[in-house]
């Protein structure tokens, strides 16, 4: 595939204005039928008009600038690693009781999150995100609609979600969160009384694990007052493809576990919703000693 792309672009550099058109006419059917491109398209989604490789910019100057940026990020990451865990001295890391992961004070903070709804599969729910009053919180709002699209494939509808973007390091390497020093998720929110699902998405090692996540419920009071919610990690239960699994295990809090955090509403109640989030952080509650809230058992009990 990469060789074909190089041929298409190299032909325009080394010989005439029409040679690349000839190569495109010869290789076009091969590329369009290639197994490298997925033929699956969600119901209701618009078909892709052109291949992603046609948008690649081969500018040499931009390549040099990008390399300088990535090298500077790598330098900073190396300095933070030598300094201590998370860029903090070891003594400070061991005594750390709380840590703010995300707070919403600018548009740049909102850009670290992605919103989605059942509109991706032909549904009619709508979701939006913006800064709250005085730029002191993120306001997630919209309308939930449980009407199932008439495409003959979708059976359920009516959800909206907000999910953090995966943290990326230098040279587009995945960065993982190390939450092993804490035992609870700590949030300051203001909702409208509707329940939400808090989801922790992990980085799958195998392809069949891409839909695995840990979840727990967050119940908002409604009204004009803010509330502080503490969710122990021992309460999160394991599910895959929307089904709670029999084989439960606690959330792994080491570096190789976490990828993104998200919030989902899908209480099957049509109508508007609203959730304001001041910050999302971690808490080390020394009074909480529970390791796992759910019973773990062998599916095949030995005789």
N, C-alpha and C positions, 0 to 999 in steps of 0.2 A: 504493500500500500504506500509506504513511504517512498519507495523507488518510483512508483507511478507518479506521485505528486512532484518529485524532483524532475522527472522527465517533462511533465507538463509545463512547469515553470522555467526549466532550463532551456527548453526549445525557444521560448520567446526571447531569451537573452542572447542566444548564439545563432540565430539564423532566420530572419524574415518574420513577417507579420502573420503568415498563414500556416506556418509549420505546427504551431501549438494547436491550431484548430483541427488539423488533420489528426494529431495525436489524441485530441479530446474526442473526436468522432470515433476513433478506434478503441480507446480505453474507456470511454464513457459508459457503454453498456456493461463492461466488466466491473467497473466501480459501482455502478448502480445496483448490480446483483451480488455484490460482495457480501460475505458473511460478517464482515467487520461492522456493518451498519445494521442496527436492529430494525426489523420490519414491524415491530409491535408499536401501535399507537393507541393511546388511551381514548376511550369514547368521548367525543365532544371536542377533542384537541385538533387544532389545525395541522394539516400535513406540512412537513418540512419542505420548504421551497428550494433550498440549495444546501449542499453539503458543507459541513463546518470547515473543511480544509480549504475551501475557497476564500474564507475570511482571514486566512493567515497572512500577516504582514512580514515580509522578509527584509525589512529595512535593517541595514548593518548598523546605522547609528543608534537606532532604538535598541538593538541587541546589546551594544556596548553599554548604554545607559542602564539597561535592565541588569546587566552583569554587575555593574558598580553598586546598584541598589541592593542586590542580593548578597554581595560580599560585605557590605556594611551591616546588613542584618545578621549575617553569620558572625561577624566580629562582636556585635552586641550580645548575641546568644552565648558565645564563648566566654565573654566577660561575666555574664550572669551565672553561667554554670560554675565558673571558678570561684565566684563570690559565695555561692551557697544555693540551697534549694529555692527555686523560684526567684533567684536574684537577691535573696536576703541572707544575712549571716545565719549560721547554724543555730546560734543561741536565740536569735529572734524567731527563727522558724519553730523551735521547740516550745517556746513560750506563747506562740500565737494562739489566741482564743477565737478571733473572728477574722473574716476576710471578705471583702466586697468583690464579687466577680463581675457584675454588670450594674451600672447605674446609668440613668437616662437624663442627660443634661444638654445634649446637642443632637443635631441631625447625624453626626458621625456615629454616635452611640446607637441610633436607630438603624443605621446601615449594617450593623453587626447582626441583624436579625432578618428573618425571611418569614413572610406570612403566606398562607395558602388556605384553600377551602375546597369544598366539593365541586366548585366550578371547573376544576381540572378534569373531572370525569363527567361533566355535563350537568352538574347540579346548579342550584340557584342561590346558594348562600353567598353572602358578601362579607368581606373583612377588610379593615383598614387599620393603619397605625399612624400615629402622629404624636408630637410632643404635647404634654399637658399644659396646664396653666403655669405661666412664669417659667416654662422650660424646666420643670422640676420632676417630671415623671413621663413615662410612656403610656399613651392611651390607646388601648386595643379595643376597637368597637366594630360593629357591623350588624348583620341580620342573619339569623339562622333559618333555613328553609329545608324541611325534611322531604320535600317532594322528590320522588325518585325519577331520574331521567328515563325517557322512553326509548332506550337504545337496545333493549333486549338482553343486555349483559349485566348492567349494574342493578344490584338488589337493595342496597342501602345507601342513604344519602343524609346529609345534614350534619356537617362538621366544619369547624374553622380552627386554625392552629397558628401558632407563632413559634418559630424555632430559630435557635442561634446558628449562625454560620460556623462551620468548622474552622478552628484556629489553624492558621498556616504559618509556618516558619520560613526560613530562608530556602530558596530554590524549591518552593512549593511543597515542602515537607510537612506532614501532618504533625501538629502539636497536641499533646494530650494533657489533660488536667490531672494534677496530683492532689487528691482530696483525702489522702490517707491520714492526715493529721486532724481531721474533723469527723463528726458523727451525725451532723444534722444540716439540712438545708434551711436557710433563713431568708424570709421574704417580707417586704413591707408593701402591701397592696390595698386597693380599695375597689371592691366589686359591687355588683348589683344584686347579690344574693344567689347567683347561679353557680353550680359546681363546675370545677375545672379538673382536668387530669394533668398532672405534672409528669413529664416523660424524660427519662435519661436514655439517650441513644448511645450505643456502644459501637466501637469500630470492629466490624466483623473480620474474623480470621478466615472463615470459609464463606463462600458465596451464599449458602443456604441460611446463614446467620444474619443476613442484611436486614431482616425485619424484626430482629430481637430488640427488646427494650424493657426497661424497668419503669414501673408506673406507680403512682399513688394519687389519692384524691385531695383536692384543695377546695374547701367550702368557704365561700365569702358570705359576709353578713349582710351586705347592702347598707345603704344609709350614707350619711355625709362623713363618717369617721374612717380614718385609716386603721388597719389592723396589721399586726405583726404575726406571721405564721411560721411555725417551726415544724419541720417534717423530718423525723429521724430517718436515716438511710436504712435502718433495719425494717422499716415499714414498706419499703418499695417491693413490689412483687414482680416476678418475671413473666413476660408474655411474648408470644411470637405470632405475627400475622393476625393480631387482634384477639388471640385466644390465650387465656391464662394456662400456663403449663403445669403439669403435675410435678415435674422435677424442678422444685424451687431451690434457689440458692441466693445468698446475700449479694448485694452489689459489691463488686470488687473496686476498691478505692485507690488502687495503685495507678501508676502513670499510664499503663497501657489499656485502661478501661474506657475512659470517657471520650466522646467525640462532640456531642451537642446536647443541649437542654431545650425542652420545648413545653408549650402549654396548649391543650386541646379542649375545646368545648364541643360536646355532642350529646346533650341531655334530652334530645328528641322533643324539645319545646320550641315551636316556631316563634320568632319575634326578635326584637333587638337585644343586644347584649353589650356590655361595657366592662372593661377591666383596666385599672390604672396600676402601674408597677413603678414604685419608687426605686428600689434596688433589689438585687438578688445576691445573696452572700452565703457564707458558710459559718457554722457555729460549732464549737467544741463544748458540748454540754457534759460536764463531769458527773452530773446526777443521773444521766441516762446510761445504763449499763446493759441494755438489751442488745444482743448480738444479731438475732433474727427473729421476727415475729411469727413466722409460719413454720408449720411442722414439716420436717424433711424426712422422707421415708423411702425405702427401696420399693420400686415398682414390682420387682420379682423377689418376694420374700423367700430366703433360703429355708429349706425344710430341715 
